[in-house]
Amino acid sequence: MTRILVVSDSHGNAERLRRIIDREKHFDYLVHCGDGVNDLMHVNIPGEATVLSVTGNVDVGRGLTGERIIHTVIGDKKFMITHGDLFGAHNGLYLLEKEAKKVGADIVLFGHTHIKYLREGIPLLFNPGSANNGLYAIVEIDREISCSHHLSA
């Protein structure tokens, strides 16, 4: 089984991000969906974990450059990872879903709205919520995808 820790919108709260990582400890991937990606430089990430991160609108506004969308395969599932602002996530998820279908994604990990969200189906749409507020998510891939939201102190 593959275990993925998903965070987004940490917005400079590296301490909260550290607590989330320490709470979960064992994961194969850490995905940061933007707005606070520099916070990853201030936490200890388990050495065996692969880190995937995209820049969000606030990151870009601060002059950071980096991937805005990542397409990758984990297990046998096609992932699309983005912040959400490029697809107007605050105004609905239609454009995000449309892009995911266009690229054949099984699951989309995104942030931007600060609100945890799960819509099952293909593509599965999953927002962990704001790590700045202690929200994060776990995605587990065995034969199927399992997604769960969590809250850290």
N, C-alpha and C positions, 0 to 999 in steps of 0.2 A: 504494500500500500504506500502511496505517496501522500505526504502531508504538507500542505501549503499554509503558511501564516500570511494573511492579507491585511494590510493596513493602508490608510489613506488620511490625508489632511491632518498631519501631526502639527503643522504650523509652528514649528520651533519648540515644541514641547518634547524635547529629547528624553526628559525624565519619565514622562508617561509612556513613551515608546519603549524605553528601557524596561519598565515594569511589565509591559505586555510581552516583550521578548523573554524576560526572565520567567514569567508565569508559564509560558508555553514550552520553552527550552528545546524540545525535540521536534524539529521540522526539517523537511528536505529543501523547501524553498521559502524565501521571504519576498513577498511582492509588496512594493510601496506604490500606490496609485497616484502619487503626486501631491503637491503642496506640502512641502516639508521634507523633500528627499535629502537635503543636507543633514537632517537629523540623524540619518543612518551613520554619518561619520562620528557621531558622539555616543554610540551604543556598541556593546559587544555582541556580535553576531556569531553564533556557533560556526566553527570552521567548516563543518561539512555542508552547511546550507548555501544554496545558490541564491544570490540576490538579483531580483529583477525590479527595476524602477523606471517610472516615467515622470517627466516634469509636468507640473500643473500650471495653471494660469498665474498663480502667485509666485511660483518658482521662476517662471519666465519673466514676470514683472520685476524680479530681483536680479535679473541678468543671467540666470542659469541657462545653460544649454544642455540638451540631452534629448533622448528619444521622447516623442510625444505619444507614440503608439508602438507597442511591441506585439508581434505575432509570433507565437511559439507553440511547440507541442510538448506537453507534459503527460507522461503515460502515453495513452493513445488519444488524448483529447487536444483539440486545437483551441488555444487561448488567444483572445485579444485583450490586451491590457492597455488602458488609457485613463486619463484623468476624468474626462467627460465633458469638459468645457468646449472642446472642438465640435461636439455634437449637440450642444445646447441642452445638456442634461437637466439644468434647472427648469427648463420649459417643457420637459417630457423626454421620453426615451425612444421615440420613433426613429430619429436619425441614427442613434447608436445601434439600435436593432437592425436597421437597414444596412449599415456598414458591416455589421457582424455577419449578416446573411450573405452579403456580397463577397466577403473573404472566406466564407465557410467555417466560421468560428463555432465551436460547440459551447463555449462559455466566454462571457465578457466580464472582466473585473474592472471596476471603475469607482471613482469617488466624486468629488466636486460638490455634491449636494449636502454632505455631512449627515445624511439620513441613511440608516441601514435599510437595505432593500434586497429582496430575493424574488425573482420571477423565474419559475422553472419552465422547461421547454427547451426548444432549440431555436435560437441560442438561449442558454441560461444567462440571465442578467443578475449580477451580484455586486452590491456595494457594501463594504464593511461598516460604513459610517465613519465618523471622525475620531481618529486616534487621539486627537487633542482632548476629546471628551471621554476617552477610555474605551471607545468602541473598536472592535477588531473582528476578524472572522477567520475561520478555519475551513479550508477546502480539502477534502480527502478523496483520492481517486483510487478505487480498486477496479472493479469492472464498471462501476457506476460512479457518478459524481455525488458527493455528499457535502452540503454546505451548512455551516452553523455560525450564528452571530454570538459574540461574547462581550462582556464588560469587565474591564480591569479597574481596580481601585486607583 
